[in-house]
């Protein structure tokens, strides 16, 4: 599948502004961050979780623990993705039992990735609460899942793709709307 870039939705400054706002919202809604942990879905969700934690520390003085979750083996489309899917390490070095988890991802689309992440998280223990933070919500849900914290809502067509590019993985920060072309 080829993609044709249509427009830039967010640049570096707008991404940081959205993450700062989300960090404030998380702090406001949790009242205390003592039992709050952030877990990002690999790969870009994990980078966003780290950035959110840094912004939370700047606001509250407390940086919540951050983990990274690989959901590869929980996917319901595993056989369609690849014959030999690449499995990355899950890095959760803290107990999730009775914690307030903010699950973090880059783009919320159908909800299937989040469902897989919820299944994976429950294997680590029984949290008090799981909330969802996403940089971009593009709509088109196939499952009854919604984000508690959203950086930007972007209405999209079915033939469009939202690409989040981050300096940690892509060398620059931007969110771009692309169109599928044959």
C-alpha positions in Angstrom: 0.0 0.0 0.0 1.4 3.4 -1.0 0.6 6.5 0.9 0.4 10.1 -0.5 0.9 12.8 2.1 -2.1 15.2 2.1 -1.5 17.6 5.0 0.4 18.2 8.2 -2.0 18.2 11.1 0.5 18.8 14.0 4.0 20.1 14.1 6.5 19.7 16.9 5.2 22.7 18.9 1.5 21.6 18.6 2.4 18.0 19.7 4.2 19.3 22.8 1.3 21.7 23.5 -1.2 18.8 23.3 0.9 16.6 25.5 1.3 19.4 28.1 -2.5 19.9 28.1 -3.1 16.1 28.5 -0.6 16.0 31.4 -2.6 18.7 33.2 -5.8 16.9 32.5 -4.4 13.6 33.9 -3.2 15.3 37.1 -6.5 17.2 37.5 -8.5 14.0 37.2 -6.4 11.8 39.4 -6.0 14.3 42.3 -2.8 12.5 43.3 -0.3 10.9 41.1 1.1 8.6 43.8 -0.7 5.5 42.5 -0.7 6.5 38.8 1.5 4.8 36.3 1.8 5.3 32.5 2.1 2.4 30.2 2.7 3.1 26.5 1.9 0.7 23.7 5.1 0.0 21.7 6.6 1.9 20.0 5.3 5.4 19.6 2.9 5.1 22.5 5.8 4.3 24.8 7.6 7.4 23.6 4.5 9.5 24.2 4.1 8.0 27.7 7.7 9.1 28.5 7.0 12.6 27.3 3.7 12.8 29.3 5.5 11.7 32.4 8.1 14.5 32.0 5.3 17.0 31.6 3.5 15.6 34.7 6.7 16.0 36.7 7.1 19.6 35.5 3.5 20.4 36.7 3.3 18.3 39.9 6.9 17.6 40.9 6.3 13.9 40.7 7.1 11.7 37.7 5.0 8.6 37.5 6.6 5.3 36.6 6.5 4.6 32.9 6.3 1.2 31.3 6.2 -0.1 27.7 3.8 -2.8 26.5 4.2 -5.0 23.4 0.9 -6.3 22.2 2.1 -8.3 19.2 1.1 -11.7 20.5 -2.4 -10.4 21.6 -3.4 -9.1 18.2 -6.5 -10.7 16.6 -5.0 -10.2 13.1 -1.5 -11.7 13.9 -1.6 -14.1 10.9 -2.5 -11.2 8.6 0.4 -9.0 9.9 3.3 -11.2 9.0 4.4 -14.9 8.9 7.1 -14.0 11.5 5.9 -11.1 13.6 8.5 -9.1 15.4 8.0 -9.3 19.2 9.4 -6.6 21.3 10.1 -6.7 25.0 7.4 -5.5 27.4 9.1 -3.3 30.0 6.9 -3.0 33.1 9.2 -3.0 36.1 6.6 -2.1 38.7 3.5 -3.8 40.1 0.2 -2.8 38.4 -1.9 -4.3 41.2 -4.3 -1.7 42.5 -2.7 1.1 40.4 -4.3 3.8 38.3 -3.0 3.0 34.8 -3.0 5.5 32.0 -2.6 3.4 28.8 -1.0 5.6 26.1 -1.0 5.2 22.3 -0.3 7.4 19.4 -3.5 7.0 17.3 -6.9 5.6 18.3 -8.7 4.2 15.2 -10.8 1.0 15.4 -10.1 0.2 19.0 -8.7 -3.2 18.3 -5.1 -2.3 19.4 -6.5 -1.0 22.7 -8.5 -4.2 23.3 -5.3 -6.2 22.8 -3.5 -3.9 25.2 -6.2 -4.4 27.8 -5.9 -8.1 27.5 -2.1 -7.9 27.9 -2.4 -5.6 30.9 -4.7 -7.8 32.8 -2.1 -10.6 32.6 0.2 -8.4 34.8 -2.4 -8.0 37.6 -5.6 -6.3 38.6 -5.3 -2.5 38.4 -7.6 -0.2 40.3 -8.5 1.7 37.1 -7.3 1.9 33.4 -7.7 5.1 31.5 -6.7 5.8 27.9 -4.6 8.7 26.5 -4.0 9.1 22.8 -2.3 11.8 20.8 -4.8 11.5 17.9 -8.3 10.1 17.8 -9.3 9.6 14.2 -12.7 8.0 14.7 -14.0 4.9 12.9 -14.4 2.7 16.0 -15.2 -1.0 15.6 -15.3 -1.6 19.3 -16.9 0.4 22.2 -13.6 2.0 23.3 -13.0 5.7 23.8 -10.1 7.8 25.1 -10.2 9.7 28.4 -7.4 12.1 27.2 -7.0 13.2 23.6 -4.4 15.4 22.1 -6.3 16.1 18.9 -9.5 14.8 17.3 -9.0 14.4 13.5 -12.0 13.4 11.4 -10.8 11.1 8.7 -12.1 9.2 5.7 -11.7 5.4 5.4 -9.1 5.7 2.7 -6.9 8.0 4.9 -4.1 7.1 7.3 -2.8 9.2 10.2 0.9 8.9 10.6 2.5 10.0 13.8 6.2 10.7 13.5 8.3 11.2 16.6 12.0 12.2 16.9 12.7 9.0 18.9 11.8 6.8 16.0 11.4 8.9 12.9 13.9 11.8 13.4 11.2 14.5 13.6 7.9 15.3 15.4 4.8 15.7 13.2 1.4 14.2 12.6 0.5 13.9 8.9 -2.7 12.9 7.2 -2.0 10.6 4.2 -4.2 9.1 1.5 -4.0 5.5 0.4 -3.2 5.2 -3.3 -3.1 2.2 -5.6 
